Structures are given as structure tokens and as C-alpha cells.
Amino acid sequence: RRRRVTAACVVDLRVGGAGGDASSSSTSSVAHSLRAGLGCFHADDAVTSVTWHPTREHVLLCAHGRVVTAWDVRHLPSETAGSADSAAAAVAGMSLAAGAAPRGRVHLYAFNNDEVNSVCVDRKGRRMCAADDGGEIVVVDVGDETSVGGALVKTLKNGHENIAAGAAFRDHKPNDVVSGGLDCAVCKWDQSRATPVATWRVGELASASDAESGSYHDDADDAASPPPMCNPPMVHAIACANGFEVRDDCAGVKRLVAAACGDGTCALIDLDLPKSGAAKSRNNKSGSRTSKGRSS
């Protein structure tokens, strides 16, 4: 059985690459490592998502367990703390539970009720959204640098039937949040409302697109094509186009969200379709939640 390691590494990109900085004297590309043994995370937590703060360039946010922590990479805990014996490392790993903030941790956001899968901060650095296993997305005010825990803005729920794998802001529409989940759904939210304003089922969109195109498949082409994947189109990650950096000849791109799906496809969805083009907000369907797993 493999030993589980909980860590997040900060990598020096100047080392080891063809275009590396020759002036760098370091021989290792790992500039630092945040680990449970240093008191950074709980020993049982996986670090599921990381992102840099867009306006505070020295701040790194890490999602682990049910929380998101923010770290000042200029003042991280000493690596020598992890070289002690296992008993000392275990004590260090208890620092989160004991409430003692390890060196370098500047924020601890604890608003999710289940394990966090993704974390995103808007372009102005004012709000953060975190999607979790319970299908909820919390939106947190992180604009106050003096606030350690931030302030909850809204819990977005009743959109996903199970795990919400990812969530992101739309840069040119600051009130919009988009999420994708293992229920094969993409939801569009308004931060002023707790339920989604629109929902798209990726599998249904693909079927409707095939029906509308009425494309004819030749038997010879079918024989040469690889067999289709049997995995459902669970949405594992999403990305919204940057509405402020789209050229005029690509203006339609800022309407799109890209959804990475478990059936080997990437769905592109127009988020600004009229309401008739998307399912209206609905209550969560009853039924047991699916276990967290990735398509194989």
C-alpha cells in the first residue's frame, strides 16, 4: 500500500528548462514544498486545486479537505521543520486543528461543507469561488487583506445532483459564476441568487447537435473510426474565455465556456443563449449521491 503524501510544491521555472536562467545557482527546480509534515495541511487531506491570487502575486491559494488556505510564498514554513522525526512531524501536522497558523499562512477560508475540488479568484482579486463534493459552490469575499477568514457572500446550491468538480468566474460579467460537475451538467449562476439561472446537460447537447446536423456516416468511415468511449460526459474541469482580451473578430468567444468531459470530448457551450436554449433553474433531484470517482 502506498503512503499518502499531502503536499503542494512551488517550482522554480528558471531551472532545468532549455530557456532557463543561467544565472540561477540552484540545482533543484523545487523552490519550496508545503506539506502536512510542516503543519500546512491535515495529514489526511489531498491538495486538490491551486491558483495564484491575480492582484497579490505573492499569494498562493490551495484547496485541501473542506478548506482553502492562502500562503505568502515569501514567508513559507522552513523546510527544516520536516526533517525531524515522525512524532514531531505528526505534531506539526496537527497545527490546523489546533488553530495555530503555520508560518506563511495568511488566510483560511472554511465555508464549504464537503471536500473542495477547485478554487478560483476573480480578476480583481475580490471574490473567490470553491466547488465541492456536495455539489455546492461557495462565493467568498476575499478583498479585505486584513481579514483572515473572509466573508461568505453566497452558497450556490440545488444545481448539481452530486459532485461539483469545477467553478469559475466570467471576467466581463462579474456577477456570473459557471460550474461543472460529475452529474454531466454545466450550471450558470448569478451571485445574487442561490439557485442556477440556467443548466445544460452535456449529453443532451451532444445528442441534439447530432440530430440537428443530420450528418451521414459512411460505413467505411465508421470502420476506420475508433470505437466510441463508454464513459458518461462527466464534467471534470471548466474554463471561461477572458472577455477583456478577446479580439473584435473573435467577439463570440467570450460567450463560451469549455467543459472537459469524461467521454473524451470537450464541450463548448454558449452561456448567453436565450433562456429557451437552456434548462431553467430547478430543484435538486432526489436520490443518492454518486461516489467521487473519475471516468476510466
C-alpha positions in Angstrom: 0.0 0.0 0.0 1.4 3.4 -1.0 1.9 6.0 1.7 -0.3 9.0 1.0 1.6 12.3 0.7 -0.1 15.6 1.1 1.9 18.5 -0.4 2.0 21.4 -2.8 5.2 22.3 -4.5 6.4 25.7 -5.6 8.5 25.1 -8.7 11.3 27.5 -9.9 10.8 27.6 -13.7 14.2 29.1 -14.2 15.9 25.8 -13.5 16.1 22.8 -15.8 14.5 24.2 -18.9 16.0 25.0 -22.3 15.3 28.6 -21.7 16.3 28.6 -18.0 18.0 31.4 -16.3 21.7 30.6 -16.4 22.3 33.0 -13.5 20.4 30.8 -11.1 22.7 28.8 -8.9 20.0 26.3 -7.7 20.3 22.7 -8.9 16.7 21.8 -7.9 13.5 23.0 -9.7 11.5 22.8 -6.5 11.8 26.1 -4.7 9.7 25.1 -1.8 7.2 22.4 -0.7 4.1 22.9 1.5 3.5 19.6 3.3 1.4 18.2 6.1 4.7 17.5 8.0 5.3 21.2 8.1 1.9 21.9 9.6 0.5 23.2 6.3 -2.3 20.7 5.8 -4.1 17.9 7.6 -2.3 14.6 7.0 -5.4 13.0 5.5 -6.2 15.9 3.1 -5.4 15.8 -0.6 -4.4 19.1 -2.2 -7.0 19.2 -5.0 -6.6 22.6 -6.5 -4.2 25.6 -6.5 -4.3 29.1 -8.0 -2.3 32.3 -7.8 -4.0 35.4 -6.5 -4.4 37.7 -9.5 -3.6 41.0 -7.8 -1.4 39.8 -4.9 1.2 38.0 -6.9 3.0 36.5 -3.9 -0.2 34.7 -2.6 -0.9 31.1 -3.5 -4.3 29.5 -2.7 -4.5 25.8 -2.0 -7.7 23.8 -1.7 -7.5 20.8 0.6 -10.1 19.0 2.6 -13.0 21.3 3.2 -11.0 24.5 3.3 -8.9 26.8 1.1 -5.8 28.3 2.6 -3.7 31.2 1.2 0.0 31.3 1.6 2.6 34.2 1.3 5.3 32.4 -0.7 7.8 35.0 0.6 7.4 33.6 4.2 6.8 29.9 4.0 7.5 27.5 6.8 11.1 26.3 7.0 11.9 23.0 5.2 14.0 22.0 8.2 10.8 21.5 10.2 10.1 18.5 8.1 13.4 16.8 8.8 12.6 15.9 12.4 11.4 12.5 13.5 7.9 11.2 12.6 6.5 12.2 16.0 7.5 15.8 15.6 6.1 15.8 12.1 2.8 14.5 13.4 2.6 17.2 15.9 3.3 19.8 13.2 0.5 18.3 11.1 -2.0 18.9 13.9 -1.5 22.7 13.8 -4.5 23.3 11.6 -6.8 21.5 14.0 -5.2 23.2 17.0 -5.8 26.6 15.4 -2.1 27.6 15.3 -1.4 29.3 12.0 1.8 28.0 10.4 4.4 30.5 9.1 3.3 32.0 5.8 -0.4 31.2 6.0 -2.3 34.5 5.6 -5.9 33.3 5.1 -8.0 30.3 6.0 -11.4 30.1 4.2 -13.7 27.5 5.8 -17.1 27.8 4.3 -17.5 24.5 2.3 -19.5 21.7 3.8 -17.7 19.0 1.8 -14.3 18.4 0.2 -13.2 21.2 -2.1 -12.4 20.2 -5.7 -11.5 23.6 -7.3 -10.7 27.2 -6.3 -10.9 30.3 -8.5 -10.4 34.0 -7.8 -11.9 36.7 -9.9 -9.7 39.0 -12.0 -9.9 41.9 -9.5 -9.0 39.6 -6.5 -12.1 40.5 -4.6 -14.0 37.2 -4.6 -13.2 33.5 -4.6 -15.4 30.6 -5.5 -14.8 27.0 -4.4 -16.7 23.9 -5.7 -17.1 20.8 -3.5 -18.2 17.2 -3.3 -21.6 18.2 -2.1 -22.4 19.9 -5.4 -22.3 23.3 -3.8 -20.2 26.4 -4.8 -19.4 28.9 -2.1 -18.6 32.5 -3.1 -16.4 34.3 -0.6 -15.4 38.0 -0.3 -11.5 37.9 -0.1 -10.9 41.5 -0.9 -10.0 42.5 2.6 -6.4 41.6 3.1 -6.7 42.1 6.9 -9.5 39.5 7.2 -8.1 36.1 7.9 -11.3 34.1 7.2 -13.0 36.3 4.6 -16.8 36.7 4.4 -19.3 34.4 2.9 -21.2 36.1 0.0 -23.5 33.2 -1.1 -23.7 29.4 -1.2 -24.8 28.3 -4.7 -26.7 25.1 -4.5 -29.5 22.9 -6.0 -27.8 23.0 -9.3 -25.7 19.8 -9.3 -27.0 16.4 -8.3 -23.7 15.3 -6.9 -20.0 16.4 -7.1 -19.2 19.9 -8.4 -15.8 19.4 -10.0 -15.0 23.0 -11.0 -16.2 26.5 -10.9 -15.0 29.8 -12.5 -15.9 33.5 -12.8 -16.6 35.3 -16.1 -14.2 38.2 -16.2 -16.5 40.5 -18.2 -19.6 39.6 -16.2 -18.5 39.8 -12.6 -21.8 38.5 -11.1 -21.7 35.3 -13.2 -20.3 32.0 -11.9 -20.1 28.9 -14.1 -19.7 25.3 -12.7 -19.4 21.8 -14.0 -20.0 18.5 -12.2 -19.9 14.8 -12.3 -23.6 14.8 -13.0 -22.7 15.8 -16.6 -24.1 19.3 -16.1 -22.9 22.8 -16.6 -24.6 25.5 -14.5 -24.6 29.2 -14.8 -25.2 31.2 -11.6 -25.9 34.8 -10.6 -24.2 35.5 -7.3 -27.4 37.3 -6.1 -29.3 34.0 -6.4 -28.8 30.7 -4.6 -30.0 28.6 -7.5 -28.7 28.5 -11.1 -30.2 30.7 -13.8 -29.5 28.0 -16.5 -28.4 24.4 -16.7 -27.0 22.5 -19.6 -26.8 18.7 -19.8 -23.7 17.9 -21.8 -25.0 14.5 -23.1 -28.3 16.0 -24.2 -26.5 18.9 -26.0 -24.4 16.4 -28.0 -27.4 14.3 -28.9 -29.3 17.4 -30.0 -26.4 18.6 -32.1 -26.1 15.3 -33.9 -29.8 15.3 -34.6 -29.8 18.8 -36.0 -26.8 18.3 -38.2 -28.3 15.1 -39.7 -24.8 14.1 -40.8 -24.5 10.9 -42.8 -21.9 8.4 -41.7 -20.5 6.1 -44.3 -19.9 2.5 -43.3 -16.3 2.8 -44.4 -15.7 5.8 -42.3 -17.3 4.1 -39.3 -15.0 1.1 -39.8 -11.9 3.4 -39.8 -13.0 5.3 -36.8 -12.0 4.3 -33.2 -14.8 2.8 -31.1 -16.7 5.4 -29.0 -15.8 5.8 -25.3 -18.4 4.3 -23.0 -17.8 6.8 -20.2 -20.5 9.3 -19.4 -19.7 13.0 -20.2 -18.9 13.9 -16.6 -17.5 17.4 -16.4 -14.1 17.4 -14.7 -13.0 21.0 -15.4 -14.2 24.2 -17.0 -12.7 27.3 -18.4 -14.4 30.6 -19.3 -13.0 32.8 -22.1 -11.4 36.1 -20.9 -13.9 38.7 -22.1 -11.5 41.5 -21.8 -8.8 40.1 -24.1 -10.9 38.8 -27.0 -10.3 40.5 -30.4 -13.2 42.0 -32.3 -13.1 39.3 -34.9 -13.5 36.7 -32.1 -16.1 38.5 -30.1 -18.3 35.4 -29.9 -15.6 33.5 -27.9 -16.3 35.5 -24.7 -19.8 33.9 -24.6 -18.3 30.4 -24.4 -17.3 28.0 -21.6 -15.2 25.0 -22.3 -16.1 21.8 -20.4 -13.6 18.9 -20.2 -15.7 15.7 -20.2 -15.0 12.1 -19.2 -16.2 10.7 -22.5 -13.2 12.1 -24.3 -14.8 15.3 -25.5 -14.6 19.0 -24.8 -18.0 20.7 -24.9 -18.2 24.4 -25.9 -21.3 26.0 -24.6 -22.8 29.4 -25.4 -23.6 30.8 -21.9 -25.6 33.8 -23.3 -28.2 31.8 -25.3 -31.8 32.9 -24.7 -33.5 31.1 -21.9 -35.2 28.8 -24.4 -31.8 27.4 -25.2 -31.1 26.2 -21.7 -32.9 24.4 -19.0 -34.5 26.7 -16.4 -33.4 26.5 -12.8 -34.8 23.5 -10.9 -34.6 21.9 -7.6 -32.1 19.1 -7.0 -33.4 15.7 -8.0 -33.8 13.2 -5.2 -31.6 10.2 -5.0 -28.3 9.1 -3.6 -25.1 10.9 -4.4 -22.6 9.2 -6.6 -19.3 8.3 -5.1 -16.4 10.5 -6.1 -14.6 8.9 -9.0 -13.1 9.7 -12.3 -14.0 8.1 -15.5 -11.6 5.4 -16.7 
